[in-house]
């Protein structure tokens, strides 16, 4: 039966959203792990290179078949099979529709089904609506995304580096690893939970995965003091700048701020690089401020997340891209837009199973830059850690390691620039992305209450 994993996931979300925890004072003084060596600003001068700024915009929970169904030149399929062998034609649904599917590790196992991709009717969800996974987003709701794809590059062979939900997903987008964590924490995401707050682990091989004992969802906690390196650490070592723009701690979207699970960042000197609210990125760019590396995570109602009951996500993403595109930063920037994991939604392409922790399901990736190819569908196999790999290569940062000094997924991933950027071409002029909601709408957007239906499911 499905009940226990689903209830555990729901309980974790409910606890976070109900309690809106504020970081407790730490009982011990912050001690930097051995790999953290923050250098004075300007210690390393920026090389004379074309890409001096990378922006990663992270949206929520859509498979490729679900979000870009029927896109010309892309590998999509308008039907699938269920666990009984029946063919199901995908049905249209509005963006942000009111229900969402479970999508923890066990759901991945059912969905993948040894590569047959026929178990999407087994996902747990409210009301027993077993065919909700066999849907696609109405294309009239994603006009800005279609315009981005038509002007720049859409990757259709890009996979999550991990196997499950959003907590782990965001770690791979900042560190290409998650200390073997899998699924969702039992209560709080990150370092503010008590001693009972745990997240399961996964190990073994792609052919023989094993779920192991829980660890704190705080990578570098007293019970795991070594922690691991992040992209922020590598940038610090080079004297380069970075920022993560996120909703405030009492907003539903805060739990997608991945550095809350890395104590030497969130409780250390680098905490100043976590900027609230996320809309500050629009103001900072307008004021001539853009870090070398920028992560942007949305408020829940601008996230595209199923269950958000909102269609503002494409306009939110367009507002960030337009801010960069109409600024002096455009000619030196690469922007990546991705959806962190599949959300339990149908996709027909079996993800290659090559690691104990991946690959996960196929999700979309947009590559936007004056050096991006024009209107190309990129068929290069990429993964979440490919974005980390590109940033490392572009700024000559070296590679990340785990707590034992071993390579992690960035070492094996192709860089996200492959099949996307041509740094030999002259920079292309920016054409603004048309959207329903303007920059001003988001700057002055009043915080909205999260939807009452499926409140406990938002965020995973």
Secondary structure, DSSP 8 states (H G I E B T S, - for coil): --HHHHHHHHHHHHHHHHH-------SS-----TT-----TTSS---S-S--EEEEEEE----HHHHSTT-TTS---SEEE-TTS-EEE-EEE-TT-S-----SHHHHHHHHGGGT---GGGS--GGG-TTTTSEEE-GGG-HHHHHHHHHSEEESSEE-SSSS-HHHHHHHHHHS--TTEES--SS-SSTTS-TT--EEEEEE-SSSEEEEEEE-SSTT-GGGTT----HHHHHHHTT--EEEE---TTSGGGGG-GGGG-HHHHTSGGGGGEESSTTHHHHHHHTT---SEEEEE--GGGS--TTS----HHHHHHHHHHHHHTSTTGGGEEEEEEESS-TT----S-----BTTB---B--EEEEETTB-SSEEE-S-EEHHHHHHHHHHHHT----B-TTS-B-GGGTS--TTTTTB-TTS----------SS-HHHHHT-------STTGGGTT-
